[in-house]
Amino acid sequence: DLLRAELGRNATGAVEKHVRIATIAREQLDDPDLADEHLAAALAVDSSNPIAITAMVEHYVATERLGDARAALASRLSSPIDPALRAVLLRRLADL
């Protein structure tokens, strides 16, 4: 709870911190629920952040939730985003 409070107060770098914690949760702690929580928090800070979007999609792929990965990509593609990011996301969606 203290960590979450600190991340909430310091928006600078919060996305990257949440993504790092999510990666540790999934890869080292084998806790996909904690990873989900931190990735959702990262996207709550900035829903268009390419680092957070990529991490969420990769998390879904790693946990064999391909439908969720496709849905996350489709959701991000439905909102205004940078054309370069759009191209990357479209390629990733096609790969799934």
PyMOL commands that set and color helices and strands:
alter all, ss='L'
color gray80, all
select helices_A, chain A and resi 2-9+14-27+32-45+50-62+66-77+83-95
alter helices_A, ss='H'
color red, helices_A
deselect
rebuild
show_as cartoon
